[in-house]
Amino acid sequence: MATQTTVTLIDDIDGSEAAETVEFAIDGAAYEIDLNDKNAKKLRDAVANYVAHGRHVSRANTGVRRRGAKAAATRNSREQLQAIRDWARRQGYEVSDRGRIAANIVEAFEAAH
């Protein structure tokens, strides 16, 4: 017996059937959102002026890695780690006072600086 699986994208804004997944990045963080044609147009219209006046940066230079990519381990000084924690909190990230800082937070910090 054959099995057929169907995947239906749902618009993350209004819950209707989505037409596409839109990728965008800001402040060193990359996002994906599933949108129908109307909401995708609204998003593109909302950022069109900024895109028109901005500089295109290749994906390799955005500071954001695709899933599965590995970063080389680096050791940061105590002062650098505190600076990352302080910056991350100002950006709305949740970070502990001690211990390892999540790689995506370190990457976002490095991309912003």
C-alpha positions, 0 to 999 in steps of 0.5 A: 500500500502506498502512502502519500504525505502532503505538507501544507504551509500555514501563514504565520500571520493570519493562519490561512494557507501560505504560498511561500517561505520568506527569509529575511535578516536584521541585526545579525539574526536570520528569520523565516516566515511562511506567508500567503501572497498578500502578506508576503507583498505587505512584508516586501512593501514594508522593507522596499525603501530600506532595500532600495537604499541598502547595500546587498550583502552576500549570504556568506557575509551576513554572519548568520550560518545555515543549519548544520554549519559548524563554527570554529571554537574560540576562547573569549576573555572574561571581559569579552564574555561579559560584554557579550552578555550585556549586549545580548540582554540589551537586545532581548536575549536571555543569558545566564550570569555564568556558563556557556553563551549560546553560539547564536548569541555570540554570532549575533554579537560578532555580526553587530560589532 
